[in-house]
Amino acid sequence: MYVITDKCVSCGSCADACPNEAIVEGADHYEINTDLCVECGTCQGECPNDAIEEE
């Protein structure tokens, strides 16, 4: 499972890259909807701040 950490600056790169639209803007930063995420890792590769980690 992937999680978006506090390093996120809400640039939207991960959300734009997600093939399942599983990433949405949250109160403080983007969040991953685990019901839609298929753990492909695309978002992690697109994040310029290394804010997405595998749990």
MOPAC internal coordinates of N, CA, C and O (Angstrom, degrees):
PM7 1SCF
backbone

  N    0.0000 0     0.00 0     0.00 0    0    0    0
  C    1.4381 1     0.00 0     0.00 0    1    0    0
  C    1.5262 1   108.55 1     0.00 0    2    1    0
  O    1.2310 1   120.65 1   -40.84 1    3    2    1
  N    1.3196 1   116.37 1   139.16 1    3    2    1
  C    1.4593 1   122.41 1   178.18 1    5    3    2
  C    1.5180 1   109.87 1  -100.57 1    6    5    3
  O    1.2310 1   121.11 1   -34.37 1    7    6    5
  N    1.3249 1   115.48 1   145.63 1    7    6    5
  C    1.4650 1   121.47 1   175.98 1    9    7    6
  C    1.5247 1   108.83 1  -132.13 1   10    9    7
  O    1.2310 1   121.04 1   -29.83 1   11   10    9
  N    1.3134 1   115.62 1   150.17 1   11   10    9
  C    1.4553 1   121.43 1   176.53 1   13   11   10
  C    1.5228 1   107.43 1  -100.48 1   14   13   11
  O    1.2310 1   120.96 1   -56.21 1   15   14   13
  N    1.3261 1   115.76 1   123.79 1   15   14   13
  C    1.4637 1   121.40 1  -175.14 1   17   15   14
  C    1.5239 1   111.66 1   -90.35 1   18   17   15
  O    1.2310 1   121.23 1     0.70 1   19   18   17
  N    1.3199 1   115.25 1  -179.30 1   19   18   17
  C    1.4627 1   121.50 1   179.67 1   21   19   18
  C    1.5279 1   113.01 1   -69.31 1   22   21   19
  O    1.2310 1   119.76 1   174.19 1   23   22   21
  N    1.3227 1   118.06 1    -5.81 1   23   22   21
  C    1.4653 1   120.91 1   175.67 1   25   23   22
  C    1.5283 1   111.11 1   -71.53 1   26   25   23
  O    1.2310 1   120.43 1   166.79 1   27   26   25
  N    1.3271 1   116.78 1   -13.21 1   27   26   25
  C    1.4657 1   122.38 1  -178.28 1   29   27   26
  C    1.5222 1   110.72 1   -62.87 1   30   29   27
  O    1.2310 1   121.01 1   -48.19 1   31   30   29
  N    1.3403 1   115.67 1   131.81 1   31   30   29
  C    1.4620 1   121.25 1   177.44 1   33   31   30
  C    1.5296 1   110.84 1  -109.90 1   34   33   31
  O    1.2310 1   120.42 1  -165.18 1   35   34   33
  N    1.3229 1   116.80 1    14.82 1   35   34   33
  C    1.4690 1   123.59 1   177.52 1   37   35   34
  C    1.5279 1   113.38 1    57.51 1   38   37   35
  O    1.2310 1   120.94 1  -136.51 1   39   38   37
  N    1.3351 1   115.80 1    43.49 1   39   38   37
  C    1.4649 1   119.50 1   179.33 1   41   39   38
  C    1.5266 1   112.32 1   -78.55 1   42   41   39
  O    1.2310 1   120.44 1   156.08 1   43   42   41
  N    1.3407 1   116.77 1   -23.92 1   43   42   41
  C    1.4542 1   121.14 1   177.12 1   45   43   42
  C    1.5120 1   115.80 1    90.07 1   46   45   43
  O    1.2310 1   119.82 1   179.95 1   47   46   45
  N    1.3238 1   117.94 1    -0.05 1   47   46   45
  C    1.4709 1   120.75 1  -179.80 1   49   47   46
  C    1.5197 1   112.11 1   -58.33 1   50   49   47
  O    1.2310 1   120.44 1   138.02 1   51   50   49
  N    1.2972 1   116.76 1   -41.98 1   51   50   49
  C    1.4582 1   121.20 1  -178.31 1   53   51   50
  C    1.5294 1   111.26 1   -66.90 1   54   53   51
  O    1.2310 1   121.02 1   136.60 1   55   54   53
  N    1.3199 1   115.66 1   -43.40 1   55   54   53
  C    1.4657 1   120.37 1  -179.19 1   57   55   54
  C    1.5255 1   110.91 1   -63.95 1   58   57   55
  O    1.2310 1   120.43 1   139.61 1   59   58   57
  N    1.3259 1   116.77 1   -40.39 1   59   58   57
  C    1.4650 1   120.95 1   178.86 1   61   59   58
  C    1.5247 1   111.46 1   -64.89 1   62   61   59
  O    1.2310 1   120.32 1   147.41 1   63   62   61
  N    1.3315 1   116.98 1   -32.59 1   63   62   61
  C    1.4638 1   121.36 1  -176.14 1   65   63   62
  C    1.5292 1   113.69 1   -85.55 1   66   65   63
  O    1.2310 1   119.95 1   160.30 1   67   66   65
  N    1.3152 1   117.70 1   -19.70 1   67   66   65
  C    1.4675 1   120.86 1  -174.34 1   69   67   66
  C    1.5338 1   111.32 1   -67.67 1   70   69   67
  O    1.2310 1   120.42 1   -59.14 1   71   70   69
  N    1.3342 1   116.80 1   120.86 1   71   70   69
  C    1.4621 1   120.12 1  -178.92 1   73   71   70
  C    1.5273 1   114.34 1   -71.33 1   74   73   71
  O    1.2310 1   119.97 1   163.36 1   75   74   73
  N    1.3313 1   117.67 1   -16.64 1   75   74   73
  C    1.4663 1   121.40 1  -177.46 1   77   75   74
  C    1.5203 1   113.46 1  -110.18 1   78   77   75
  O    1.2310 1   120.41 1  -173.19 1   79   78   77
  N    1.3283 1   116.83 1     6.81 1   79   78   77
  C    1.4590 1   121.22 1  -177.83 1   81   79   78
  C    1.5315 1   111.48 1    52.71 1   82   81   79
  O    1.2310 1   121.24 1  -138.09 1   83   82   81
  N    1.3302 1   115.23 1    41.91 1   83   82   81
  C    1.4592 1   121.62 1  -177.59 1   85   83   82
  C    1.5237 1   112.91 1   -89.44 1   86   85   83
  O    1.2310 1   120.08 1   176.49 1   87   86   85
  N    1.3293 1   117.45 1    -3.51 1   87   86   85
  C    1.4611 1   120.49 1  -177.53 1   89   87   86
  C    1.5175 1   109.28 1  -110.80 1   90   89   87
  O    1.2310 1   121.69 1   -54.27 1   91   90   89
  N    1.3346 1   114.37 1   125.73 1   91   90   89
  C    1.4649 1   120.50 1  -178.10 1   93   91   90
  C    1.5220 1   109.76 1  -128.44 1   94   93   91
  O    1.2310 1   121.37 1   -23.32 1   95   94   93
  N    1.3213 1   114.98 1   156.68 1   95   94   93
  C    1.4569 1   119.56 1   179.21 1   97   95   94
  C    1.5215 1   109.65 1   -75.18 1   98   97   95
  O    1.2310 1   120.94 1   -54.48 1   99   98   97
  N    1.3249 1   115.80 1   125.52 1   99   98   97
  C    1.4542 1   121.51 1   179.09 1  101   99   98
  C    1.5170 1   111.06 1  -100.41 1  102  101   99
  O    1.2310 1   120.24 1     9.46 1  103  102  101
  N    1.3031 1   117.15 1  -170.54 1  103  102  101
  C    1.4613 1   122.06 1  -178.03 1  105  103  102
  C    1.5271 1   112.28 1   -65.49 1  106  105  103
  O    1.2310 1   120.54 1   136.20 1  107  106  105
  N    1.3370 1   116.57 1   -43.80 1  107  106  105
  C    1.4637 1   120.95 1  -177.19 1  109  107  106
  C    1.5179 1   112.67 1  -104.92 1  110  109  107
  O    1.2310 1   120.28 1   146.64 1  111  110  109
  N    1.3256 1   117.06 1   -33.36 1  111  110  109
  C    1.4623 1   122.59 1   179.96 1  113  111  110
  C    1.5188 1   108.60 1  -162.82 1  114  113  111
  O    1.2310 1   120.63 1    -3.15 1  115  114  113
  N    1.3175 1   116.40 1   176.85 1  115  114  113
  C    1.4581 1   119.60 1   179.91 1  117  115  114
  C    1.5226 1   110.45 1   -64.45 1  118  117  115
  O    1.2310 1   120.98 1   -26.75 1  119  118  117
  N    1.3296 1   115.73 1   153.25 1  119  118  117
  C    1.4645 1   122.07 1  -179.37 1  121  119  118
  C    1.5177 1   109.40 1  -134.65 1  122  121  119
  O    1.2310 1   120.93 1   -26.06 1  123  122  121
  N    1.3289 1   115.84 1   153.94 1  123  122  121
  C    1.4560 1   121.75 1   179.76 1  125  123  122
  C    1.5211 1   109.16 1  -101.76 1  126  125  123
  O    1.2310 1   120.90 1   -54.34 1  127  126  125
  N    1.3258 1   115.89 1   125.66 1  127  126  125
  C    1.4625 1   121.55 1   175.06 1  129  127  126
  C    1.5227 1   106.53 1   -80.83 1  130  129  127
  O    1.2310 1   120.28 1   -72.10 1  131  130  129
  N    1.3083 1   117.08 1   107.90 1  131  130  129
  C    1.4674 1   121.31 1  -174.90 1  133  131  130
  C    1.5285 1   113.14 1   -67.16 1  134  133  131
  O    1.2310 1   120.32 1   160.29 1  135  134  133
  N    1.3193 1   116.99 1   -19.71 1  135  134  133
  C    1.4650 1   119.84 1   177.50 1  137  135  134
  C    1.5330 1   111.37 1   -72.10 1  138  137  135
  O    1.2310 1   120.30 1   152.88 1  139  138  137
  N    1.3300 1   117.03 1   -27.12 1  139  138  137
  C    1.4590 1   121.48 1  -178.46 1  141  139  138
  C    1.5265 1   113.21 1  -100.59 1  142  141  139
  O    1.2310 1   120.10 1   158.12 1  143  142  141
  N    1.3187 1   117.41 1   -21.88 1  143  142  141
  C    1.4648 1   122.18 1  -176.66 1  145  143  142
  C    1.5294 1   111.33 1   -70.10 1  146  145  143
  O    1.2310 1   121.01 1   -48.09 1  147  146  145
  N    1.3393 1   115.68 1   131.91 1  147  146  145
  C    1.4688 1   120.66 1   177.61 1  149  147  146
  C    1.5321 1   110.92 1  -107.45 1  150  149  147
  O    1.2310 1   120.67 1  -167.91 1  151  150  149
  N    1.3326 1   116.33 1    12.09 1  151  150  149
  C    1.4612 1   123.91 1   176.34 1  153  151  150
  C    1.5246 1   112.94 1    56.43 1  154  153  151
  O    1.2310 1   120.67 1  -135.82 1  155  154  153
  N    1.3265 1   116.33 1    44.18 1  155  154  153
  C    1.4638 1   120.59 1   179.90 1  157  155  154
  C    1.5261 1   112.11 1   -79.93 1  158  157  155
  O    1.2310 1   119.76 1   157.63 1  159  158  157
  N    1.3454 1   118.07 1   -22.37 1  159  158  157
  C    1.4548 1   121.90 1   178.12 1  161  159  158
  C    1.5153 1   115.06 1    85.56 1  162  161  159
  O    1.2310 1   119.96 1  -178.79 1  163  162  161
  N    1.3151 1   117.68 1     1.21 1  163  162  161
  C    1.4646 1   120.87 1  -179.37 1  165  163  162
  C    1.5249 1   111.10 1   -58.67 1  166  165  163
  O    1.2310 1   120.34 1   137.52 1  167  166  165
  N    1.3034 1   116.96 1   -42.48 1  167  166  165
  C    1.4674 1   121.24 1  -177.96 1  169  167  166
  C    1.5329 1   111.24 1   -61.80 1  170  169  167
  O    1.2310 1   120.63 1   138.62 1  171  170  169
  N    1.3095 1   116.40 1   -41.38 1  171  170  169
  C    1.4590 1   120.97 1  -178.65 1  173  171  170
  C    1.5312 1   110.82 1   -61.45 1  174  173  171
  O    1.2310 1   120.66 1   139.96 1  175  174  173
  N    1.3100 1   116.35 1   -40.04 1  175  174  173
  C    1.4529 1   120.74 1   179.89 1  177  175  174
  C    1.5171 1   113.50 1   -70.68 1  178  177  175
  O    1.2310 1   120.22 1   155.72 1  179  178  177
  N    1.3245 1   117.19 1   -24.28 1  179  178  177
  C    1.4620 1   121.64 1  -177.83 1  181  179  178
  C    1.5211 1   114.02 1   -90.35 1  182  181  179
  O    1.2310 1   119.84 1   163.41 1  183  182  181
  N    1.3138 1   117.90 1   -16.59 1  183  182  181
  C    1.4700 1   120.90 1  -175.36 1  185  183  182
  C    1.5346 1   111.04 1   -72.84 1  186  185  183
  O    1.2310 1   120.07 1   -61.47 1  187  186  185
  N    1.3484 1   117.46 1   118.53 1  187  186  185
  C    1.4634 1   120.24 1  -179.35 1  189  187  186
  C    1.5295 1   113.85 1   -75.17 1  190  189  187
  O    1.2310 1   120.17 1   169.77 1  191  190  189
  N    1.3352 1   117.28 1   -10.23 1  191  190  189
  C    1.4663 1   121.15 1  -176.95 1  193  191  190
  C    1.5238 1   113.51 1  -111.17 1  194  193  191
  O    1.2310 1   120.34 1  -171.78 1  195  194  193
  N    1.3159 1   116.96 1     8.22 1  195  194  193
  C    1.4789 1   120.90 1  -177.32 1  197  195  194
  C    1.5238 1   111.59 1    52.05 1  198  197  195
  O    1.2310 1   120.99 1  -137.96 1  199  198  197
  N    1.3291 1   115.71 1    42.04 1  199  198  197
  C    1.4660 1   120.85 1  -176.64 1  201  199  198
  C    1.5261 1   112.46 1   -91.77 1  202  201  199
  O    1.2310 1   119.94 1   176.79 1  203  202  201
  N    1.3427 1   117.72 1    -3.21 1  203  202  201
  C    1.4563 1   119.94 1  -178.65 1  205  203  202
  C    1.5243 1   108.90 1  -110.54 1  206  205  203
  O    1.2310 1   121.55 1   -56.65 1  207  206  205
  N    1.3237 1   114.65 1   123.35 1  207  206  205
  C    1.4651 1   120.78 1  -176.69 1  209  207  206
  C    1.5217 1   109.91 1  -124.16 1  210  209  207
  O    1.2310 1   121.98 1   -26.43 1  211  210  209
  N    1.3246 1   113.82 1   153.57 1  211  210  209
  C    1.4573 1   120.47 1   175.56 1  213  211  210
  C    1.5213 1   107.49 1   -88.29 1  214  213  211
  O    1.2310 1   120.70 1   -49.34 1  215  214  213
  N    1.3072 1   116.26 1   130.66 1  215  214  213
  C    1.4750 1   120.82 1  -179.60 1  217  215  214
  C    1.4971 1   111.56 1   -82.60 1  218  217  215
  O    1.2310 1   120.10 1   180.00 1  219  218  217

